[in-house]
Each structure stands twice: as C-alpha cells, then as structure tokens.
Amino acid sequence: LPSQSIAPPEVGSSVLEALGELVQRQGGEGSGKSRAGSYRERNWSVSQLFQSPAISYVYERGWRQGFEWAGFPGKDEEFRIMQRLYEDTRVAPRSSSESVLDVSCGTGLFSRKFLRSGMFQSVVASDYSQNMLDQAFEFLNEREDTKFSMETSLTLVRAHVGR
C-alpha cells in the first residue's frame, strides 16, 4: 500500500491447533486426483472452514471485529486505504461506467461499501463459498445501510480464485 503497510496479525495457538486438527481429520491436503485419474476438488482446511454456514453467519457478527483487535486499522480505514490505492494507481481518466471485482468477498462487507461509495457502476462480488455468497445476498437484502443507486449493478459469482 502506498506509504503504509499492514502487518499480518499474530495467530493464536488455539486457532493453529484447531486448523491442524481439521487438516488431520481431512487426511492432509489431498493430491487433487482420485485413483481413477479424474479431477477431485481439493478441500484445503481453511477453505472448508470458510464454507461452513456457522462461519458465514458469525463473520460480520463478531469474527471480523477480531481483525481490529489483531491490529488491522478497521473496515472503514481499510476501505479508505483501498480508495487511495485505487486513485493512486489509476491509469485512465475516471469513467461513469467503472467496475470493480471483489475477489474473496466473503459476506460482501466491502462489496456493500463499493456499492455505497458511488465510485463504480458495477460491482462483481466473487467467493468460493456458497454459504458466504448466500450471507452476502441476505445482508444486501436486509440492511438499511445498503441503499444504493438503481444505476449500480451487483453480480454475485461463486468462483475458485486459484483456478
């Protein structure tokens, strides 16, 4: 980030132990191929964690707040950093038809901020977890703070960022 860096938070041993146990129960990372040679989806332990309906539910109801406790600047400041980065790296004049892709959008926290900002005509929110996308859709439909212009479009896409 321009003139700023955000160090990753320290991860508590209990989180690491829980993830280690999950990997052991899963039998490791997996080879990605079945014995018959056909493709088999790899389910990394962390990917599975974020596919859980429980995690999707608690993500903005407590989990995300832990980022601030770990030293991240908080969602509003993180969004301001993104806006500065976007403006500082712009290579073309501002257009009325700009789009943004929110990769690994989770519950759509920043997708909603992109919508409300008025900076983009189109927001594409992508995540691997269908449960996270379902929660994003629910938040968009239930929250009063997500009112945005009818000229702004939002598309939710389930996608694997690693492929």
N, C-alpha and C positions, 0 to 999 in steps of 0.2 A: 504494500500500500504506500502511496506517496507520503514520505516523511513520517510514516508511522508503521509500527509492526505490532502484531498482537501475538504474544507467546501462547502456545497451547497450554491448557490448564493441566495441572497435576492430576493424575487419575488415582483415586483412592484404591488401596489394595483390595477392598471388598468388591469393587467393580471389576478389577482384573481377575480376581478369583472366580466371580460369577461367570465372566466370559470364558475363562479357562475351563470351568466345569461344563459349560454349554458346548464348547468345542469337543471335549472328551466324550460327551453323550452323543454328539453328532458323528463321532468316529473320525475326527480330524477334518481337514479341508476338503477332501474328496478329490478325485482325479479329473472330474469333468466328463469322463466317458464311462459308459456302462460296459459290461463284459461283451455284449453283443456288438460293440463298436458304435452304437447310436449315441447322439448327444444327450447328456443328462445335465440339467441345471445344477450349477454349483451353489450351494447354500452356505455362504460364509456365516460364521456365528453372529457377527454384528449385523449383517443383512437380515438374518432371521429375527434378531431382536427387534429391529425396526419394522418388521412385518406383523408384529404382534398387535392385536386390537387394543390390548392394555396400554402399550407404549403410545400408540396413536392417540388414545384418549387422554393420557396424562401429559403428553408432550408440552402443550401450552397451559396446562393446569398444574404446573409445578416443576416439571423436568427442565424446561427451557430457562427458568429463573436460576437454576443452578449454574448456568454459564456465567452469569454476573457474579455469583459467589466465587467462581473459579478465576475471576479476573478479567473476563471479557467486558467490553465497555457497555453492553446492554443493547437491546434491539433497536432503540431509536438512534443511538450514536452509531451503531453498526450500519444502519441504513444511510445516515449522513455520510459516513465514510464511503459507502458504495456510490452515493450520488457524486461526491467529489472525484472519486476514481473514474466514474463514467465521464464526467465533464473533462477531466484532465487528460484522458486518453482518446477523446473524440477525434476522429479523422475527417469527418464530413460535417457540413452545417446541419444544425438541428432541423428535423423534418416533422411534419404533423402526422406522419404515418410510421413512427418508430415502434419497434417491437423489442421485447426482452424475453429471454429464455431463463427461467428459474429452475436450474438443474438441482435435483435432490431437494425439492421444495418442501418435503415433509407435510406438515399440516397447513401449508400455504401462508404462514406468517408474513414472509417477505413478499409473496405474490400479492397479498392484500395491500401491503404498503406500496408496491409498484402500481397497483390499480388506483389507489387513492392519490398518489403523487401527481397524476396528470402528465407525467413525463412520457408515457407510452400509449399508443393507440391499441396495442395488442400485447397481452401477456400470455406466454405459454409456460405452464407450470408442470414440471415433469418429476416423477418419483418412481422408484422401483416397487414400492409397497402400495398395493391396492388399498390397504387399510389407511395409510397416510392420505392418499388421494380422497378416499371417502370422507375422512375427517376434514380435509381442506374444503370439500364441497359443502359439508354440513356447516362449517364456520362461515363460509361465504353466504349461505342462505339464512343463517340465524342471527348474525351480528349486525347491529345497527350501525356500527362504525365502518362497514364495508360499502357504504353507498358510493357509487361512482357513476361517471357519465355513461349514458347508453351508447356513446360512440366508442367506448373502450370494450374490447373483447377479451375474454379469458378462455383458454383451452387447457383442460387437464389431460395429461398424457402419461400412461404407465409406460416406462422405458427403463432399460438397463443401461446405465451410463458407461459401463465397461465394455459394451459391445459396439 
